[in-house]
Amino acid sequence: MLVDLGIDLDKVNRTGFYDIDVDPSLDLFAEIEKLKQEKNAIVLAHYYQEPDIQDVADYIGDSLGLAQKAEATDASMIVFAGVHFMAETAKILNANKKVLLPDLKAGCSLSDSCPPPLFKKFKEAHPDHLVISYINCSAGIKALSDIICTSSNAKAIVDSLPREQKIIFAPDKNLGAYINKTSGRDMLLWNGACMVHEIFSLQKITKLKERHPEAKLIAHPECEDAVLRIADYIGSTTQLLKYTQTDKSSSYIVATETGILHQMQKNAPSKTFIPAPPDNACACNDCPHMKLNTLEKLYLCMKYEVPEIMMDEELRLQAKKPIDRMLELSRQFGLV
């Protein structure tokens, strides 16, 4: 056991699990299922997690679905297989539940691109603007926002506001630009971006389309405009997944994080899914933060109930208001 090895669990709770050998004879799937029952725990996983984690999760979804599930669960413990802002969101919605994150270093480049002190000054310079923040942000940014959105509901939320309402959209400039384009708005955009979606190579995708003329290009709206302009379909992670299930095409070039291909292949095994190439030597585009979580870390964090997400109560309450507003609007729009 960890404690027998002289490992300080308080330190683990501050820094996350480091390299620890897990008994290779353990059936981790069975052990995790056992821990779920013993601890009344639920495992929530984002589509970008590794396949093993997706297969052991109780619920797999995008940011909107995960937030809705976190709000509705009656589990005593939420184990969030995702990145830090996602586990924070679960804690914001569940003050009295224990929320765990397998690796505390699983951050987010988009969230990091919008530091709360700088954004606070930006907001103060535009006092007549309402702030809509993409859920891929820290609790500090959520606390400075009026409404939170996800890529699934961003356009519906923006469209629900009066045309004369001035809006700051943060932190993703690409998603904001896409919403401006599709809604006819002129929102003021914070200059943030996701490293995974910004690195797709237009040149390589164009060549890939030439080699696979039958394949449709489907893209997440966090991609740059040059990629979105040549896409056959643009949508959130869940919308992309549903599209590949209902569309009649047999092959797709997928411009988002590669983790979603696991679910696409499971739901449409006869179809072909090709990861869109990034502008580097890699053939596909993985999020290094998402992939920090492993099945071994998931097992260890459930067994020892660390690392745990902790939050100042005043910050939690301030951050909860715009999330509650988003969930309320999503219910009104029928986005479930």
Buried (B, 14 or more C-beta within 10 A) or exposed (E): EBEEEEBEEEEBBEBBBEEEEBEEEEEBEEBBBEBBEEBEBBBBBBBBBBBBBBBBBBBBBBBBBBBBBBBEBEBEBBBBBBBBBBBBBBBBBBEEBBBBBBBBBBBBBBBBBBBBEEBBEBBEEEEEBBBBBBBBBBBBBBBBBBBBBBBBBBBBBBBEBEEEEBBBBBBBBBBBBBBBEBBEBEBBBBEBBBBBBBBBBBEBBEEBBEEBEEBBBBBBBBBBEEBBEEBBBBBBBBBBBEBBEEBEBEBBBBBBBBBBBBBBBEEBEEBBBBBBBBBEEEEEBBBEBBBBBBBBBBBBBBBBBBBBBEBEEEBBEBBBBBBBBBBEBBEEBEBE
